[in-house]
Amino acid sequence: VQLVESGGGLVQAGDSLRLSCAASGIAFSVWVMAWYRQVPGKQRELVASIVSSGSSTNYADSVKGRFTISRDNAKNTLYLRMNRVKPEDTGVYFCRATSYTRAYWGQGTQVTVSS
């Protein structure tokens, strides 16, 4: 199983960014997918999640209205569109695949937002 994130980088506050997570080795379309982020010294926190069909999403309060999680099951890819980013959005962003019995993590992609 591989989850490979990409799209991170250094951006300025107010900019937009799109993260991608390419999945392989799993039946992507049946897994719940999510984005988490982590900053040094703090626990990894849930940013957004999406059900297998894509019909339902959930967001942390801090990103509601700015971030959009989506998925393309035909391409086995998860996305996170980040609009109007803020310095507090800085962190390593991880994608996670979850089923009833298993969970897998990607290696993460760094997002740094300068003020």
N, C-alpha and C positions, 0 to 999 in steps of 0.2 A: 504494500500500500504506500502510495506517495501523494502527499499534498504539497504543492509547490506554490508559494505565494510570490507575487511580483507586483511592481508598480509603486513601491515606496520611494521615498526620496526627501530632499530638502525643498520645502515650499515656504511661501510667505503667508502670513495670516490673511484670510479672506480668499485665498486661492482654492482651486478644486483639484482633486486627485482621484484616480480610480485604481483600486487594488483588485488583483485577480488571484484566484486560487485554482490551479489546475489539478484535478484529481485523477488518479489511476489506481487500478488494483481493487477498486470497489464498484459495486453497482450504484453509481452516484445518485441516480434518480430516486432511490428509496431511503437515502440517508438525510437526516436533519443536519443542516449545515449552520455554522455560526462564525462570526468574527469576534475575537478577543483582542485586548491590548494589554500591554504590561510596561510599566516604567520601573526603573531600578528602585528597589526597596519596598515595592508595593505588590500586592497580589494581582494576578492576572484577572481582568474584569471583562464581563460580557459587554460587547458593543451592540451586536445585532444578531438575530437568528432568523432562519427561514425554514419552513417545513418542506418536505420532500417535493411536493407539487408546486411550491412557490406561492401558494394561495394565501398564506398567512405569514406575517413577519412580526418581529418584536424588537424594540430598541431600548437602549439605555436612555434615561431622561436627558442626559447630557448631550446626546446626539440627535434627538428627535427633531425632525424638521430640517436637518442639515445632511444627514447621511441616508443612503438608500442601499439596502441589501437586495441582491437579485441573483438569479441562477439561470444557467442555460444547461438544461439536462442533456440536450443533444451534444453539447460540447464538453460535458463533464467539468464545468467551470462555475465557480462562485465569484461574485463581484461585490465590491463595496464602493459605492460612489460617495465621495466625501466633498461636500460643498461648504463654502464659508468656514474653512478650517481655522482653528484657534491654537495658540501655543499649548494649551492644555490637552490638545489632541495628540501631542507628541508621544511616541512610544513605539514598541515593537508590536506589530499586528500579526496575529496568528489566525489561521483558519482551523476549524475543528469539524470533524465528521462524527456524528453520533448515531448509534442504533440502540436497540433495547439492551444489547449486551456488550457493545464495544464502543470505543472512542479512539480517534486518531487525530494527531496534531501535525500541522506543518512546521517548518523550521522558522517561520516568521520573516517579516520584512519591516525595515525601520522606516518610520515616518517622523520627520522632524519639521516642526512648524516654527518659523522665526517670527518675532513680533516687529 
